């Protein structure tokens, strides 16, 4: 997680948003794949693959990458502390944020 986070920070500095998105997916894959419940992994991947990540989604809110990177830092810290409840809470919040951004995007499309 730390390695991917560091590489995402570098991608942001290089304005490499496509690279950031690839690394972000790999970051999330680390803890999804560690759950060792294959049906759950497949379900999560199926749902995530349907989310249309695009530059538009990244542009909906000011400094979205900063928000994501800060959330990742908190998740990493909770992993280091081995606080499973905190990890779960932070990941759920992270997913909710993605949902809110996607909802905002869909509402803007409907209004256009």
C-alpha atoms as one frame of an Amber mdcrd trajectory, in Angstrom:
protein
   0.000   0.000   0.000   2.802   2.398   0.916   4.573   1.724  -2.377   1.456
   2.375  -4.449   0.695   5.497  -2.411   4.194   6.823  -3.019   3.931   6.082
  -6.729   0.523   7.807  -6.898   2.019  10.886  -5.230   4.711  10.923  -7.917
   2.083  10.515 -10.644   0.217  13.544  -9.286   3.424  15.598  -9.338   3.987
  14.536 -12.948   0.346  15.296 -13.885   0.068  11.648 -14.938  -3.592  11.096
 -14.137  -3.915   7.958 -16.254  -0.989   6.458 -14.348  -2.582   7.570 -11.091
  -5.818   5.751 -11.967  -3.910   2.536 -12.762  -1.985   2.757  -9.485  -5.169
   3.583  -7.582  -6.792   0.395  -8.873  -3.704  -1.588  -7.839  -3.784   0.072
  -4.389  -7.363  -1.075  -3.870  -6.548  -4.515  -5.228  -4.046  -5.090  -2.422
  -6.622  -5.326   0.337  -9.441  -6.691  -1.814  -7.301  -9.635  -2.882  -6.112
 -10.261   0.696  -9.593 -11.097   1.925  -9.131 -14.700   0.676 -12.819 -15.126
  -0.092 -12.820 -15.633  -3.855 -16.561 -15.046  -4.315 -16.268 -11.717  -2.470
 -13.222 -10.692  -4.532 -15.085 -11.473  -7.760 -18.190  -9.587  -6.589 -16.154
  -6.507  -5.670 -14.238  -6.564  -8.958 -17.488  -6.971 -10.910 -19.012  -3.924
  -9.207 -15.863  -1.794  -9.407 -15.338  -2.564 -13.102 -18.741  -1.024 -13.826
 -17.780   2.358 -12.354 -16.872   4.639 -15.262 -13.712   6.249 -13.944 -12.869
   9.131 -16.202 -11.309  12.553 -16.126 -14.803  13.975 -15.617 -15.203  12.114
 -12.339 -11.854  13.448 -11.186 -12.938  16.978 -12.062 -16.303  17.003 -10.259
 -14.856  18.228  -6.967 -11.952  20.535  -6.211  -8.709  18.671  -5.470 -10.250
  15.179  -5.726  -6.870  13.473  -5.834  -5.918  15.192  -2.581  -9.084  13.815
  -0.965  -8.326  10.305  -2.216  -4.673  10.452  -1.210  -5.551  11.633   2.309
  -8.081   8.802   2.638  -5.423   6.333   1.498  -2.981   7.675   4.111  -5.534
   7.129   6.872  -6.235   3.602   5.609  -2.511   2.780   5.532  -2.087   4.099
   9.095  -4.975   1.925  10.288  -3.420  -1.120   8.602  -0.103  -0.378  10.312
  -1.910  -0.163  13.660  -3.676  -3.444  12.795  -6.977  -1.812  13.712  -9.413
  -3.850  11.622 -12.465  -1.864  12.734 -10.839   1.419  11.783  -9.710   0.002
   8.418 -13.251  -1.135   7.730 -14.718   2.227   8.696 -12.203   4.163   6.594
 -12.688   1.916   3.559 -16.469   2.226   3.856 -16.128   6.007   4.028 -13.803
   5.955   1.014 -16.360   3.939  -0.965 -19.132   6.324   0.120 -17.098   9.271
  -1.142 -16.738   7.571  -4.532 -20.487   7.007  -4.560 -21.166  10.659  -3.754
 -18.859  11.809  -6.551 -20.469   9.407  -9.014 -23.926  10.622  -7.952 -22.879
  14.262  -8.465 -21.566  13.354 -11.910 -24.781  11.562 -12.870 -26.892  14.495
 -11.643 -24.835  16.936 -13.704 -25.276  14.778 -16.804 -29.041  14.632 -16.224
 -29.176  18.432 -15.958 -27.162  18.963 -19.130
